[in-house]
Amino acid sequence: MMRFQAFLLVLVVVTAPGWASAECQKDGRGAVVCGRGKCVIDIRGRVFCARYRYGGVVRTWYGATLCGRGECTATMKGEWFCAIEEDGSVFKDWDGTIRCAGGCEPASVANCETEPAGP
């Protein structure tokens, strides 16, 4: 019976939905912030997590934290763009042009999760 219960537990963990792969971080005040993707803590102790499971989280040269649905990269002018497709890739052409899977969109705070989890 114990083997069967252990098997079921492993099965549940392996087949759990996207929330099981969420990443969480504590902010400077001890509140926990979770997102479906990666999380980073900025210099002020605020947590920014990607809303999308394979989304990108970047820190700009000016200290801002931005997120995207897919990978993100910066232009030569310091503008950040991310792939529109979740888990989409981004690359720069030889002339600095950015190309993204499914198209590109500006990285934004709107694509970040910043609110503490739970009450």
Order of alpha helices (4+ residues) and beta strands (2+ residues): alpha-beta-beta-beta-beta-beta-beta-beta-beta-beta-beta-beta-beta
